[in-house]
Amino acid sequence: MKNTWLRKLLLSCLISSTFLTPALAEKSIKLANALSKESHYGVAATALEESLKQALPEKFKVEHFANSALGGEREVIEGVQLGTIDAAILSTGAVLNFVPQVGVLDIPFLFKDLAHARSILDGKIGQQMLEEFPKRNIIALAWGDQGFRHITNNKLVIKTPTDTKSLKIRTTENPVHIMAFKHLGILATPMAWPEVQPALQQGTVDGQENPISVIASMKLNQVQKHLALTGHVYSPALVIFSPSFYNSLTSAEKNTLKIASQDAAKAMRKFVDEIEQSGIASLKEAGMIVTEDVDKQAFANIVKEIYPEYYKRYSKDLIEQIVAQ
């Protein structure tokens, strides 16, 4: 009798462990981003998930939290540091408040084009910057991008720096950007992304600045009349993870996660390349007034007057190295 009872108990435990093991082995990744699933961030998040599924089926479960569902980028970064958020795809706008070295990439008119920017990020300079993140309790595995930033507003056509004077423009919480805008005579208004569309609708600010990838995917034409292709700042993006999540992985899993992050970055860049053309066309079709003949050199000449201030924050040699490459 006792042997029969014992055999039943052992069999029950064996069956239970068989069914529970896959669930216990599956690691959940709470992944945050500020934009819609149809944006370059959303495309990158999906690419990361698909890469993980292909490499390690049923090992990871990605939970997507788009549209700032877990807060603005500053709050998300803090969540990553604390381990309450496992991963995020985000801009460097708020990141430089945690990893100051990254701010050099946000200097206006630093990069010639996307190819130039990507070569810096994928090369020695960009990879060395990624190594700074663990010192701030963040794991950064790949650089994506959003493209070059442009100004939208509801008041007037912008062609020259004179046109921007006294415009109240929402900016990211980025001191590098803010310094340049103030020098141009713009009333720079730092604001977390979840607050932007209501502020534009209510007229709290006249406009904002973002890459075409954001302007088009977030349908900012619905709340903004004018778009000026100023291309004043290149906007990098990052795929980051919480150390508490990352350090729970085996070496093989960490390598798989890095490859998946790189796949996400590639998908993001592909999206940006495509929308740089199609996005402008769609915005025009939607009735937005797009100004392409902006005097970018005039803007650059004014901003470069404050480069000595940037030299105080970052290495002059590094800035000149980036410009020369």
N, C-alpha and C positions, 0 to 999 in steps of 0.2 A: 504493500500500500504506500509506504513511504517512498519507495523507489519510483513508483508510478507518478506520485505527486511531484517528486524532484525532477523527473524527466520532463513533465509538462511545464514546470517552471523554467527549466533551461531552454526548452523549445520556444517558449513564449519570449524569453529574453533575446534569443537568436533572431526570431522573426522581427521583433521590435527594432533591434539594432540594424537589421538589413534595410528596413524602411526609413529609419531615421538618419542613417549615415549620409546620404546625398544631401539632405536638407542642412545638416550640420556642416557639411563641407562647403556649401555654397556661401560665398562672401558677398554681402550686399554693399554696393557703392552708392552713397547718397551724393549725386552730382548736381551742382547748382550752376546756373548762368542767368544773366540779366535779361536776355532777349527771348524771342519766340522760337518755337521748334523749327520754324521755316527760315530762321536766320542762319548766318555763318556759324554762330555758336551752336545752334541746334543741329546743324549738319555735322559739326565736329563731334558733338556728344553721341550722335547716332553712329558715326564712324568708329568711335572708341568702343562702343558697346559691341558692334559687329565684329571688330577685330578680336576682342576678348572672347566672344562666343566661338569664333572660328578656331582660335588657338587653344582655348581651354573650355570646351563645352560644359555647361552646367556648373562651372566653377565660380563664376561671378554673376551677380544680378545687379544691373544698373538701374537705379531709381532716378528718373529725370525730374528736376525741379527748375523749370524754365520761368521766364517772365518775372524774375526777382522774387520768386515764391518764398525764398529763404532770407530775403533782405537785400539791401544794396551791396555793392561790391566790398565796401569796407567791412560791413557786418559779416559777409561771407568769408572774407579772409580771416577775420577773428575766429569764426566758427571752424575753419580749417586748422588754425593754430590750436584751438581747444580740443579738436577731435569730434565736435558735434556735427560737422560736415566733412565728408570723406574726400570730396574732390570738387573742383570748380574750373570753368573755362571763363576767363575774364580778360579785361584790358589791363594795361599797366597804369591807368589813371589813378587808382587807389593804391596799387602795389608799391609805388615808390615811397609811400608813407611808412612802409614796413621794410623795404629793401631799397634804400636811397640810391644806390649805384645805378639802378635801372632808369633813373630820371634822365640820364644823358641821352637815351634813345628818344625822348620826348621833346628835345630841343627843336624848335621850328626851323624849317628849311635846312635840315641837316643832311637829308638823303636826297639823292637825285631822282630815284624811281624805286619801284618795288623790287626789282632785281638787285639793286644796290643794297637796300635795307635787308633783304633776305640773306644776302651773302655775308653781311655782318653778323646777323643773328645765328646763322648756321656755322659760322667760322669761330675762330679762337675767342674773339671778344664776347660774342653771345654765349658761348658755352661756359666761359669763365664766370659770366654773370649768373648763370643757373646754379653754379656752385656756391653762390652767396646765400641762396634761399634757406638751406638747412640751418644756417646760423640764426635765422629768424623764425625757426620752427615751422618752415614750409618746405615741401618738396616740389620743385618745378622740373618737369620732365621734357617739355617741348615748347618751342616758340611757334605760334601761329601768327596771323595778322588780320587786320580789318581793312587795310588800305590807307589812303591819305584822307585826312579830315578836311571838310568843307563847311562853309557857313551858310545857314539858312536864317531867314527872318521874315517878318510880316510887314515891314515898313517900306523898303526901297531896294532897287537894283544896286548891287555892289560890284564896282569895277576897280576902284582905287582905295588906298587906305583912308582917304578923306571921307569916303562914303560910310565907313564903319564908326566914325567918331560919335560918341555918346549913345551908341546902340547898347542895350542891355542884353548881353549874351550869356546863356547858361554855359558853364564850362564844367569839366570834371574837377574833382577835388585834387588838383594837380598844380603845385606851385610853379612848375616850369612853364606850363601853359599860361597860367594867370599872369605871370610877370610879362610875358610877351604881349598878351591882350591889353594889359594896362598901358604898356608903352605905345600901343597903337591908338590909344584913346578910347578903347572899348570899356564899357562898364562890366567887367568880368564878374559873373555871379555863380560861384561854386554850388552845385546841387547834385544830390544823389539821383541816379537814373529813375527810380520809381516816382519821383516828384516832377519829372520834366514835362510829360505830356499835359498834366493838369495845369502847370504853370504857363505853358504855351497857349492852351485853350483860354485861360483866364486873362492872358496878357500881362502876367506878373513879370515875364521876361519877353523881349522882342524876338529873340531867336536862340539858336543853339548851334553847336558845331559837332560834326560826326562824319565818319566815312559813308560813302554811298551804300555800303553793305548794311549799315544801320538805318540810314534815312529811308531806303527803299523797303527793307523788310519790316520796319516798324510803321510804314505808311505815314511818315511825317508830313507828306504833302497835304494830308487832311487837316493839319493844324498850322502849316507854314506855306506862305505864298511864293517866296523867292529862294532860290538856291544859287550860290556863287561858288564856282569851282576854284577855290583858293588854294587847295592842296597844301595848306600851311604846315601841317604836321603829319608825319607817318605814325600810324597807330598800331603798335605791336599787341599781340594777345598771348596768353599763357595757358598751359594745362598744368594745374597744380593739384597736389594731394596732401592730406593730413599725415604727418609723421606717425601718428598712432595707427592709422590704417596701413600705411606703406610698410612700417616696420613689423607688422604682423604677417607679412608675406615671406615666402621662401625666396631664395635667390632666383630660382627659375621663374617664379611668379612676378618678381620685380622686373625681370628682363622682358617678360611678356607685356607687362603694364607699360613699360617704356616704349616698346614697339607700337602698342595700341595708341599711346599718346602721340607718337610721331605720325601715325595714320590719321589721327584726328586733326593734327596740324596741317597735313597735306590736303585733307578734305576741305578745311577752312580756307586755305589759300586758293584752291581750285574754285570754290564758291566766290571768293573775292574777285578773282580774275574774270569770271563770267559776268558778275553783276556790275563791275566797273563800266561795262558797255550796256548791258541790257537794263540795268537799274536806271541809268540816266534817261534812256528812251521811255521806260515805263512811267517815270516821274513827269516827263514832258507830256505824255499821252493823258496823264491824270490831271493836267492843267497847271502844273508847277512851272513858274518862269525860271528857266535855267540860264545863267550867265556864264558862258564859256570863255569869253575874251577878257578875263581878269588880268590886271597888271601884276602878276606874281612877283616880278622883280622889284617893283616898288614896295610891296609888302616885305620882301626879303631884305631889302636895303635898310628899312627901318628897324626890323627885328634884329639884324646883325649888329646894330649899334649897342645892344645889350649883351652881346656874346661875352665881353669881359666879366659880366656878372655870372654867367654860366661857367666861366673858367675858374671862378672862386669856389663853385660848388663841385665841379668835376675837373678832371685833369685836362689841361689845355692840350697836352700831347695826345691824349685819347681822342678828344674831339677832332683835332686836326688829322689824326690817323683815320678816323671814320670818314671824314670829308674826302680825304685823298684816295681812299681805296676804290 
